[in-house]
Amino acid sequence: MSSRKPTTYRIFFSSQGKAYELYARKVTQAELYGFVEVEGILFGERSRIVVDPGEESLRNEFGSVRRLLIPYHAVSRIDEVDKEGAGKVLPLQSAAAPPPPALPPSPRQT
């Protein structure tokens, strides 16, 4: 039997004036139109000696989240990676470009 390593994704997105880098086990198109669904958010191992404030901030914000829905226009990049790293939260520059236009409405089904 071969033990297959679980897939790990790195997701970059922005929200509420911050840029996020998260690691997760599952990324799919959400049933809710215009959103990416992220499940199984991974956090680095806790160390009693060194505490990464960015990782701790992510753990506080997303630690109890089972499923995260991110709007498509907020996602900059999704990578499949070999191993997880430390997640990050960074403030965005105040002179950021304007947000991209909203997605067109979903076609109505009759």
HELIX and SHEET records of a PDB file:
HELIX    1   1 PRO A   53  PHE A   62  1                                  10    
HELIX    2   2 TYR A   72  ALA A   74  5                                   3    
SHEET    1   A 5 ARG A  67  PRO A  71  0                                        
SHEET    2   A 5 PHE A  35  LEU A  42 -1                                        
SHEET    3   A 5 LYS A  18  GLN A  29 -1                                        
SHEET    4   A 5 THR A   8  SER A  15 -1                                        
SHEET    5   A 5 VAL A  75  VAL A  81 -1                                        
SHEET    1   B 4 ARG A  67  PRO A  71  0                                        
SHEET    2   B 4 PHE A  35  LEU A  42 -1                                        
SHEET    3   B 4 LYS A  18  GLN A  29 -1                                        
SHEET    4   B 4 LYS A  88  PRO A  91 -1                                        
END                                                                             
